[in-house]
Amino acid sequence: MKNLKRLLFLLLAGTSLASVPACTDGFEELNVNPNQNPNVLPETLLAPALTDLVKRNMDRAHRITNELMQVHVARVDGDEFHRYVIRPAEADFLWNGWYTQLTDFRDMYASAAATQSSTFMGIARICEVWTFSLLTDTFGDVPYAEALQGRAGLLQPKFDRQEDIYRDLFAKLEEANELLKTNVNLTASQAQLDPIYQGNALQWRKFGNSLYLRLLLRVSQRTDAVARGLSPQAKLRELVNTNAADYPLIASNAESAILRWTGTAPYQSPFQTWRTADFSSFNSMGEFFINNLVEWNDPRLGKWATLSNGTYEGIPSGYPATQIPAAKSTYPAALMTEPLLGNMLNYPEVQLLLAEAALRGWISGDAKTFYETGATNGITLWGLAVPPGFLTNADVKWEPGSNFDTKLDQIHLQKYYALFFTDFQQWFEYRRTGHPVLPLGPGLQNNRQMPARINYPLYVQSLNQVNYQAAVADQGPDNVNTKVWWQQ
């Protein structure tokens, strides 16, 4: 029991146990922060950490996001995410995994600083921001300033407010952009250990700035200053218009941040070892997800769903308990090894983020052009041709005279498909905007309200009780309906 408690404390503090490498004979000791691991080269941490994180994110996209957002619907009554039920035990897997790999990214930054590698320092900052954004957007206030200091004996970190976390995330993205301006690619041996961009500094810089774009939109309804006294809207204008040359963005499908699974260890999809039944037999595709694609004659259907009775059919989400619908279309087995499911942030999303910002008048540019580029590249990303008449389909066509809500829903409907299997991004964007508009089934629970967050892990409540209680007192009750700062 004593050892178990010690392990839980280490996890609570965000200390990575499994990721601490052994010392290498003859390797010169690095003069780094004593809270960091001094015996590691930055390139040895990148691939293992990213691979673990993307696998975890895909696993929970399948389990949680895809049900909440009606991509698929469970045909097992005990699995009720589609009825807006999230049980407390769901939190541990995410919290533990994200904090574990954050320790590796911090170690990576420290060792890169010691070896004066600005490129690895920038990459480490981007990965850290990406992971912390997942944590805070899922839970709200989380340990941040005092997190990841288990080696220094700080095992009960305080929780930081989400608005303070975001300000520091933006500062780190600014730092990463500056570090990567040197445009020094990794060496050939280092590049082999970069599963995203194979050591290309400019591509990493574009990913970091595109992540900046995503997160600025996420907090765009808050008027709080986010960087150098700017509002999110003002910073968006600087990033996209007034200082665009200083903030290059992902500019093609080829530049998308995707960990493309090769099928060879360690780059194997997490679903590669699953039974086919666990991946697809206990669920069917959601009506909402399928019906739009059918209406558009979208070629992604064949990639994402199987035929049912000679056609593509889904089942309703939020059906009443015990009234399980008959099986319809499911995920094809080929998705279990699909390289593109390792998506982190892709070009279609970038274009659709720009479309929303332009629609709202926060940046200059043609919202229609951004929208159409995002919609068509969402198809071509998958190696498919855009069907004739796709952009003139009544449900896809951008009508200048349409009202704001119609255009916003069109943008977010296309983004919904661009974010297929991308961690929790569909859910985050729905919580932020209420789009795309989802049908509400008769069996929904939780007062028919989409969950706004996931509760903190149960062991955090007991082992970091004082700081946990302070966070709850500040943010609100620790349940799925307490809105995080950017939702308020």
Legacy VTK file of the C-alpha trace (Angstrom):
# vtk DataFile Version 3.0
C-alpha trace
ASCII
DATASET POLYDATA
POINTS 488 float
0.000 0.000 0.000
2.861 2.351 0.817
4.489 1.713 -2.583
1.162 2.171 -4.368
0.634 5.498 -2.658
4.135 6.593 -3.673
3.407 5.671 -7.311
0.179 7.651 -7.272
1.993 10.659 -5.850
4.541 10.463 -8.642
1.823 10.279 -11.248
0.042 13.167 -9.571
3.132 15.321 -9.851
3.483 14.536 -13.533
6.693 12.560 -13.186
7.426 10.106 -15.983
8.750 6.836 -14.638
8.792 4.714 -17.762
10.369 7.397 -19.894
13.522 7.935 -17.796
16.310 6.445 -19.926
19.368 4.713 -18.540
22.704 6.548 -18.439
24.920 6.070 -21.463
28.560 5.124 -20.820
30.920 7.868 -21.844
28.166 10.446 -22.364
29.195 13.790 -20.929
26.940 14.896 -18.090
24.850 17.891 -19.084
24.696 20.920 -16.814
20.924 21.335 -16.652
18.206 22.055 -14.144
18.312 19.411 -11.347
14.564 18.940 -11.775
15.185 17.645 -15.293
16.756 14.394 -16.455
20.411 15.258 -17.283
21.296 12.063 -19.163
19.272 12.192 -22.318
19.618 13.402 -25.884
16.565 15.359 -27.118
16.096 13.192 -30.215
15.667 10.046 -28.093
12.544 11.465 -26.436
10.591 12.887 -29.353
9.323 9.798 -31.164
8.415 7.709 -28.082
6.497 10.587 -26.490
4.622 11.571 -29.654
3.810 7.965 -30.529
2.393 7.292 -27.076
0.340 10.486 -27.087
-1.143 10.052 -30.556
-2.034 6.449 -29.750
-3.766 7.509 -26.534
-5.596 10.288 -28.340
-6.819 7.944 -31.061
-7.954 5.415 -28.476
-10.053 8.019 -26.672
-11.282 9.562 -29.913
-12.746 6.132 -30.672
-14.069 5.626 -27.157
-15.349 9.096 -26.217
-15.240 11.761 -28.942
-16.740 9.676 -31.709
-19.726 8.777 -29.547
-20.323 12.216 -28.065
-20.149 13.689 -31.559
-22.234 10.979 -33.296
-19.492 9.654 -35.565
-20.503 6.223 -34.348
-23.072 4.981 -31.834
-22.538 2.102 -29.418
-24.871 -0.840 -29.728
-24.153 -1.887 -26.129
-26.336 -0.377 -23.441
-23.524 -0.123 -20.900
-21.607 2.277 -23.146
-23.500 5.549 -22.831
-21.266 8.321 -24.107
-23.805 8.886 -26.891
-26.336 9.604 -24.114
-23.955 12.209 -22.618
-22.838 9.962 -19.759
-19.129 10.172 -18.873
-18.158 8.090 -15.857
-15.524 9.374 -13.364
-13.050 6.574 -14.119
-12.511 7.899 -17.657
-10.195 10.650 -16.409
-7.184 8.609 -15.271
-5.998 7.302 -18.653
-5.840 10.775 -20.155
-4.426 12.632 -17.160
-1.663 10.095 -16.475
-0.620 9.717 -20.109
-0.545 13.421 -20.910
1.440 14.362 -17.800
3.883 11.496 -18.308
4.830 12.660 -21.793
4.923 16.300 -20.729
7.823 15.308 -18.495
9.635 14.020 -21.575
8.997 17.239 -23.488
10.375 19.278 -20.582
13.446 17.004 -20.464
13.797 17.406 -24.215
13.758 21.197 -23.926
16.333 21.188 -21.104
18.767 18.914 -22.896
18.300 20.855 -26.147
19.091 24.082 -24.291
22.217 22.490 -22.833
23.370 21.424 -26.295
22.275 24.764 -27.806
19.860 23.194 -30.273
17.317 25.914 -30.993
15.425 23.571 -33.330
14.866 20.921 -30.684
14.010 23.614 -28.138
11.302 24.920 -30.496
9.964 21.438 -31.209
9.819 20.665 -27.489
7.874 23.845 -26.778
5.330 23.085 -29.515
4.807 19.550 -28.239
4.437 20.832 -24.678
1.841 23.416 -25.703
-0.075 20.875 -27.770
-0.252 18.450 -24.831
-1.081 21.040 -22.178
-3.829 22.426 -24.414
-5.406 18.965 -24.489
-5.224 18.773 -20.707
-6.718 22.171 -19.953
-9.380 21.957 -22.675
-10.482 18.594 -21.265
-10.378 19.366 -17.529
-10.220 23.168 -17.193
-7.900 24.338 -14.402
-4.998 21.895 -14.023
-1.544 21.802 -12.396
0.776 23.824 -14.622
3.372 26.084 -12.990
4.123 23.524 -10.261
3.516 20.441 -12.402
6.241 17.999 -13.503
8.432 18.685 -10.475
8.234 15.283 -8.823
12.005 14.842 -8.963
12.326 17.974 -6.832
9.893 16.540 -4.301
6.872 18.646 -5.262
4.203 15.959 -5.280
1.115 18.061 -4.627
1.119 20.831 -7.241
-1.365 23.652 -7.166
-3.894 24.032 -9.969
-3.561 27.035 -12.282
-6.482 28.909 -13.776
-7.088 28.148 -17.417
-6.718 31.775 -18.476
-3.238 31.885 -16.903
-2.309 28.607 -18.567
-3.380 29.931 -21.949
-1.344 33.099 -21.583
1.753 31.037 -20.921
0.969 28.624 -23.760
0.849 31.571 -26.132
4.158 32.859 -24.747
5.708 29.439 -25.399
4.400 29.419 -28.968
5.957 32.842 -29.493
9.214 31.445 -28.148
9.004 28.414 -30.447
8.402 30.627 -33.477
11.510 32.651 -32.640
13.642 29.565 -31.975
12.678 27.983 -35.275
13.369 31.152 -37.274
16.980 30.004 -37.482
15.619 27.369 -39.893
18.270 24.802 -38.937
17.064 21.333 -39.887
17.939 18.350 -37.742
20.865 16.190 -38.776
20.205 13.100 -40.860
20.482 10.795 -37.855
18.210 13.030 -35.756
15.673 13.372 -38.576
15.146 9.619 -38.580
13.753 9.992 -35.068
11.227 12.694 -36.020
8.025 10.893 -37.078
6.153 14.072 -38.033
8.427 16.234 -40.207
11.683 14.264 -40.487
13.682 17.107 -39.011
12.345 19.986 -41.146
12.487 23.094 -38.961
10.188 25.198 -41.153
7.471 22.545 -41.101
7.608 22.404 -37.315
7.391 26.192 -37.212
4.281 26.078 -39.400
2.731 23.470 -37.118
3.414 25.640 -34.061
1.830 28.710 -35.631
-1.151 26.705 -36.883
-1.605 25.437 -33.326
-1.443 29.091 -32.241
-4.263 29.812 -34.711
-6.374 26.943 -33.319
-5.920 28.047 -29.720
-6.554 31.731 -30.461
-9.898 30.786 -31.986
-10.617 28.652 -28.937
-10.360 31.621 -26.590
-11.619 34.164 -29.119
-14.771 34.987 -27.184
-12.731 36.107 -24.193
-11.616 39.734 -24.152
-8.732 39.007 -21.762
-5.291 39.940 -23.075
-3.390 36.939 -24.409
-0.069 38.242 -25.690
1.688 41.613 -25.367
-1.589 43.146 -24.255
-3.451 42.038 -27.399
-6.931 40.566 -27.505
-7.309 37.193 -29.274
-8.885 38.961 -32.247
-6.031 41.467 -32.505
-3.467 38.698 -32.257
-5.276 36.788 -35.010
-4.985 39.831 -37.287
-1.282 40.119 -36.527
-0.706 36.428 -37.156
-2.701 36.227 -40.403
-2.547 39.727 -41.894
-0.273 42.414 -40.510
2.693 40.178 -39.696
1.936 37.019 -41.666
5.506 36.600 -42.918
6.619 36.149 -39.321
4.013 33.462 -38.629
4.019 30.922 -41.492
1.123 28.472 -41.346
0.561 24.973 -42.704
-0.058 25.657 -46.397
-0.830 22.274 -47.980
-2.021 18.790 -47.142
1.576 17.589 -47.349
2.498 19.954 -44.498
-0.178 18.609 -42.141
0.992 17.463 -38.713
0.181 13.752 -38.958
1.997 10.831 -37.400
1.584 8.526 -40.365
1.537 4.924 -39.207
3.785 2.634 -41.239
2.594 -0.617 -39.680
6.109 -1.400 -38.445
6.962 -1.032 -34.759
7.028 1.451 -33.146
4.903 3.277 -35.719
1.867 1.054 -35.458
-1.671 2.313 -35.080
-3.087 1.517 -31.640
-5.907 -0.319 -33.393
-3.527 -2.619 -35.265
-3.521 -5.087 -32.376
-7.239 -4.795 -31.581
-9.745 -7.448 -32.472
-11.930 -6.311 -35.352
-14.954 -6.856 -33.108
-13.634 -4.371 -30.536
-13.031 -1.764 -33.220
-16.299 -1.983 -35.125
-18.658 -4.803 -34.208
-20.139 -3.229 -31.076
-21.100 0.031 -32.784
-22.608 1.359 -35.983
-21.961 4.657 -37.717
-24.128 7.574 -36.623
-26.980 8.712 -38.844
-25.774 12.303 -38.698
-22.252 11.353 -39.748
-23.381 9.117 -42.612
-26.292 11.126 -43.985
-24.270 14.267 -44.743
-21.650 12.292 -46.626
-24.329 10.458 -48.612
-26.026 13.749 -49.496
-22.742 15.208 -50.727
-21.738 12.086 -52.669
-18.570 12.323 -50.603
-15.920 9.757 -51.602
-14.631 9.530 -48.027
-17.613 7.282 -47.285
-15.818 4.281 -48.747
-12.808 4.993 -46.534
-14.769 5.534 -43.349
-17.782 3.194 -43.465
-18.895 -0.185 -44.729
-21.975 -0.856 -46.821
-25.155 -1.999 -45.105
-27.871 -3.589 -47.236
-26.036 -2.313 -50.317
-25.892 1.300 -49.145
-24.437 3.459 -46.380
-26.693 3.680 -43.346
-26.259 4.919 -39.793
-28.211 4.557 -36.573
-29.640 7.321 -34.375
-27.539 8.614 -31.498
-29.042 8.975 -28.043
-31.576 6.180 -28.458
-33.495 5.132 -25.301
-31.953 2.503 -23.051
-32.734 -1.109 -24.051
-33.950 0.016 -27.490
-30.793 -0.917 -29.377
-31.174 -0.320 -33.131
-30.294 -2.974 -35.673
-26.688 -2.934 -36.895
-25.947 -0.762 -39.916
-22.709 0.535 -41.466
-19.554 0.204 -39.344
-15.913 1.200 -39.594
-14.062 -0.809 -42.251
-11.218 -2.975 -40.963
-8.755 -1.002 -43.126
-9.094 1.974 -40.750
-7.353 -0.053 -38.056
-4.047 0.517 -39.857
-4.887 3.766 -41.676
-1.862 6.130 -41.588
-3.993 9.309 -41.621
-5.726 8.505 -38.320
-2.589 9.782 -36.587
-3.740 13.339 -37.265
-2.683 16.128 -34.926
-3.502 19.243 -36.988
-4.116 19.260 -40.727
-4.340 21.768 -43.559
-8.154 21.563 -43.970
-8.553 22.549 -40.318
-6.249 25.542 -40.795
-8.298 26.777 -43.749
-11.571 26.347 -41.875
-10.176 28.192 -38.863
-9.312 31.046 -41.208
-12.809 30.851 -42.715
-14.393 31.381 -39.308
-12.026 34.213 -38.408
-12.795 35.929 -41.721
-16.544 35.375 -41.330
-16.434 37.041 -37.927
-14.471 39.977 -39.351
-11.404 39.349 -37.206
-9.049 38.944 -40.168
-9.119 40.185 -43.744
-9.609 37.601 -46.453
-12.438 35.845 -48.241
-14.308 33.470 -45.941
-15.751 31.669 -48.975
-12.307 30.909 -50.398
-11.002 29.653 -47.066
-14.134 27.534 -46.625
-13.999 25.964 -50.067
-10.279 25.282 -49.792
-10.804 23.592 -46.457
-13.758 21.550 -47.704
-12.067 20.271 -50.856
-8.747 19.555 -49.175
-10.583 17.557 -46.547
-11.286 15.134 -49.404
-7.969 15.291 -51.254
-6.055 14.727 -48.006
-7.402 11.184 -48.193
-6.052 10.703 -51.709
-9.496 11.118 -53.252
-10.842 13.308 -56.034
-13.410 15.991 -55.275
-16.627 14.813 -56.986
-18.185 17.009 -59.694
-20.658 19.452 -58.248
-19.430 19.047 -54.672
-19.156 22.781 -54.002
-22.491 23.503 -55.682
-24.392 20.913 -53.662
-27.210 22.711 -51.871
-25.869 21.751 -48.430
-22.256 22.614 -49.235
-22.568 25.685 -51.465
-21.507 28.976 -49.906
-24.323 31.433 -50.463
-23.280 35.071 -49.947
-26.809 35.926 -48.834
-27.003 33.234 -46.145
-27.147 34.388 -42.551
-24.205 34.209 -40.161
-25.336 31.059 -38.315
-25.852 29.145 -41.553
-22.349 30.002 -42.742
-20.827 29.218 -39.352
-22.536 25.833 -39.309
-21.277 25.079 -42.815
-17.723 25.851 -41.735
-17.960 23.685 -38.655
-19.659 20.837 -40.458
-16.729 20.611 -42.848
-14.320 20.907 -39.925
-16.191 18.096 -38.158
-15.140 15.760 -40.965
-11.634 17.241 -41.236
-11.170 16.363 -37.542
-12.075 12.690 -37.982
-10.329 10.766 -35.162
-8.399 13.873 -34.035
-8.290 13.462 -30.241
-11.085 15.615 -28.689
-11.097 18.459 -31.229
-14.634 17.833 -32.553
-15.946 17.950 -28.984
-13.883 21.023 -28.062
-15.156 22.946 -31.077
-18.766 21.935 -30.419
-18.431 23.128 -26.819
-17.025 26.434 -28.074
-19.534 27.158 -30.831
-22.496 24.771 -30.634
-21.709 23.708 -34.208
-22.296 21.641 -36.161
-25.879 21.393 -34.966
-26.398 17.786 -33.848
-29.752 15.995 -33.579
-30.770 15.240 -29.995
-32.011 11.706 -29.398
-34.884 10.835 -27.029
-32.649 8.818 -24.680
-30.189 11.582 -23.807
-29.309 11.979 -20.139
-27.461 14.782 -18.301
-30.480 17.050 -18.834
-29.824 16.670 -22.567
-26.740 18.881 -22.240
-23.457 18.053 -23.957
-20.790 17.481 -21.264
-18.562 20.534 -20.873
-15.509 18.793 -19.397
-14.286 15.581 -17.791
-13.975 15.335 -14.018
-10.587 15.187 -12.312
-9.171 11.691 -11.570
-10.433 10.258 -8.312
-6.927 9.729 -6.905
-6.145 13.430 -7.482
-9.128 14.295 -5.331
-7.724 12.286 -2.423
-3.949 12.645 -2.804
-3.877 16.347 -3.642
-6.942 17.256 -1.644
-6.097 20.809 -0.600
-5.191 21.968 -4.090
-8.062 20.003 -5.606
-10.551 21.699 -3.289
-9.083 25.108 -4.109
-9.500 24.411 -7.825
-13.109 23.332 -7.362
-13.854 26.390 -5.247
-12.473 28.607 -8.016
-13.692 26.829 -11.154
-16.903 25.220 -9.962
-18.168 21.739 -9.066
-16.070 18.854 -10.318
-18.634 17.463 -12.729
-19.162 17.297 -16.478
-21.391 20.386 -16.580
-19.009 22.984 -15.141
-17.892 25.147 -18.039
-14.219 25.908 -18.460
-13.025 29.498 -18.735
-13.206 29.817 -22.514
-16.793 28.504 -22.545
-18.062 31.069 -20.046
LINES 1 489
488 0 1 2 3 4 5 6 7 8 9 10 11 12 13 14 15 16 17 18 19 20 21 22 23 24 25 26 27 28 29 30 31 32 33 34 35 36 37 38 39 40 41 42 43 44 45 46 47 48 49 50 51 52 53 54 55 56 57 58 59 60 61 62 63 64 65 66 67 68 69 70 71 72 73 74 75 76 77 78 79 80 81 82 83 84 85 86 87 88 89 90 91 92 93 94 95 96 97 98 99 100 101 102 103 104 105 106 107 108 109 110 111 112 113 114 115 116 117 118 119 120 121 122 123 124 125 126 127 128 129 130 131 132 133 134 135 136 137 138 139 140 141 142 143 144 145 146 147 148 149 150 151 152 153 154 155 156 157 158 159 160 161 162 163 164 165 166 167 168 169 170 171 172 173 174 175 176 177 178 179 180 181 182 183 184 185 186 187 188 189 190 191 192 193 194 195 196 197 198 199 200 201 202 203 204 205 206 207 208 209 210 211 212 213 214 215 216 217 218 219 220 221 222 223 224 225 226 227 228 229 230 231 232 233 234 235 236 237 238 239 240 241 242 243 244 245 246 247 248 249 250 251 252 253 254 255 256 257 258 259 260 261 262 263 264 265 266 267 268 269 270 271 272 273 274 275 276 277 278 279 280 281 282 283 284 285 286 287 288 289 290 291 292 293 294 295 296 297 298 299 300 301 302 303 304 305 306 307 308 309 310 311 312 313 314 315 316 317 318 319 320 321 322 323 324 325 326 327 328 329 330 331 332 333 334 335 336 337 338 339 340 341 342 343 344 345 346 347 348 349 350 351 352 353 354 355 356 357 358 359 360 361 362 363 364 365 366 367 368 369 370 371 372 373 374 375 376 377 378 379 380 381 382 383 384 385 386 387 388 389 390 391 392 393 394 395 396 397 398 399 400 401 402 403 404 405 406 407 408 409 410 411 412 413 414 415 416 417 418 419 420 421 422 423 424 425 426 427 428 429 430 431 432 433 434 435 436 437 438 439 440 441 442 443 444 445 446 447 448 449 450 451 452 453 454 455 456 457 458 459 460 461 462 463 464 465 466 467 468 469 470 471 472 473 474 475 476 477 478 479 480 481 482 483 484 485 486 487
